[in-house]
Structure formats: structure tokens, C-alpha cells
Amino acid sequence: MQTLTTMKKNNLVESMDFNGGHDLNFYDGCVNCKHHYTPFLLSGSSCAKEILRFVHIDLCGPIATSHGRAMYLLAFIDDFFRETFFYTMKIKFGVFNKLKVFKALIGKKIKAIRCDGGGEYNFKNFNTSCKENDIAKQTTTPYTPK
């Protein structure tokens, strides 16, 4: 409100019909949508302070079938060293088996995984396997790169 009053007083805007004492009726939805988001991490920065502290998982597909008839592409991204590993999959629901293969390749214990909450991560077997292996499962908001 103060900014609008200052703009009117300094003639910074032409034909502005605004009285400093007038109450502007803002629509809450518009105001909330214009709020700023928390800034993204700077390039090269990481939340994790050690290898495999957070592993981001994303499943892409179905895609055009490849030579091995794989329809899905599974990505593992370690938050510490930003290395990306890809695995192809014929079916959507073998994510935990590929997680075990990834863990064996790295040779360290995975502490937490972050995924988008898609159906491939919400099966009873996947959740049970995470609990049995002491892997914390964190779900992010869909369609956000954070």
C-alpha cells in the first residue's frame, strides 16, 4: 500500500485512480500465487555431506522400446557427487531390485532416497524393503525440480 501511495505522490504512474486511504481489495489467490519461492541451491552446492546420504530416483517412461525391449529408464542421482546412473527396465515395478544393484555397484549403504511419490515407489514390497534395509524414503512434490 505504501508503494502505491509513493508512486502516486511522485507522479510515477499516469492515470492511476488511487486514493491513499482507499482499501484495495486484493484477491487472496492472486496474492498467494505471487509469493516468492525459496531459491534453488547454487550450482555445485549440495545438501548431502557424504556419498549416498540422499539418492534421488526418477523413472521415465514408457518410452519407445529399445533393443532389449526396455520401456522404462530409471535414474539414480547421488546428491553428494552428482553422478547419475541409468538403468533400463522392461516393467515399471522393479525399482527396488535396481536399487539393490546400484547399492552393490557403489558398495556403500544408502541412507535416504528421494522420489516423486509415483506409483512405482508406493508398492508394499518397495516400502517394506526400504524399512528392512533402513533406508529412509522421502517424497518430493511432483513436477518440481527441487
N, C-alpha and C positions, 0 to 999 in steps of 0.2 A: 504494500500500500504506500509505503514511504517513497519507494522508487517512482511510482506513478505520479505522486504529488510533485516530486522533484523534476520529473520530465516535463510536466505541465507548466510548472513555475518558470523553468528555464527556456520555455518555448522550443523544446527539442522535438516535439511531435506536432504536426499540423492537424487541425480539425479533430482534436481529441476532446470529446464531450465527457469531461470528468470533473466532478466537484470533490475536493479533498475530503469532505465529510461524508460523501456518498458511500454506501456499503456496496461493494461489488459482490454479487452472488456467484461465487465460483462453484462449478460442478466438481464434487469430490473426486469422481472417477478421472477427470482430466488432470486435476492437480496431482493425484497419486501416480498417474502414468508418467508424469514429467519429472518425478523424483529421480535423483541420480543413483546409479548402481555403484556398488563397491568396485573400485578399479581392479583391473586384471593385474596379475603378478607381472613384474617386469621380465623381459626376455632373459632367460638364463637363470632366473631365480626359481627356487623350489620350496615346497612345503616340507618335503621329506628331508631328513638329516642323515639318512643311511639307505643303502640299497634295499629294495623290496619293502620299505616301510609302507608305501602306498603304490599299488599297481592298478592302473586304470585299464578297464576292459571294455571293449566295444565289439559288437557283432554286426557286420554289414551283410546285407543280402535280403532276399535271394538275388543273385547276380547270374548273368549268362554262364552256363556251365562251362567249366574248364576241361582240360584234357582228362583229368582224373575224376570228372563228374562232380566236383565240389561246387556247391551252390552258395556257400557262405564263407566269409573271410573274417577271422577272429583276430583282433589286435590286442596285444598286451603292451602297455607303456609304463615303464618304471618312472616314478615321479622324481627320483634322485638323479639318475644319469640320463634320462630322457631317451633311452634306447627303445626302439619299437620292434616288436617281434610279431610276425604274422603266421597264422595257421589257417589252412583251408579245411572246411568241414562239409560233409555231404548232407548232414542233418543239423537242425538248429539246436538240438538239446543235448549236445555232448560237450558243453563248455567246461565242466569241472574236470573231465578227462584231459582236455587240452591244458587246463591249469596245472594239473599234475605233471604233464610233460614239460611245460615251461619251468616249473619249480625244479624238476630234475636237471634241466639244462643249466639253470643258474646255480644250483647247488646250495641255496640258502632258504631259510624259512620265510614265507610270505606272511606279513603281519596283518595287512588290510588290503581289501580290494574295493575299488570304486567303480560302480556301474550305473547305467541309466535306469535301472528298475524294470527293464523289459522282461517279457515272459520267460525268456531263456534263463534268467537268473532267479526266478521265483519258484522253481520246482522244489518239492520237498527234498529230493535227493541232493540237489545243489546246496540248499540251506543246511541240511544235516551234515554234509561233507565239510562245509566251511566250519561248522561248530566243532566237529570231531578233530579237525586239523588246527583248531584255534586261530582261524582266520576271521578277522572282523569284516563284515560286509557293510559298506556304506553306499547309500543310494543318492545319486545326484538328481537334480531337476532335469527332466527330459528337454532336449533341444537347446541346452545351454552349454557353452564351451568351458565353463569354469569347473 
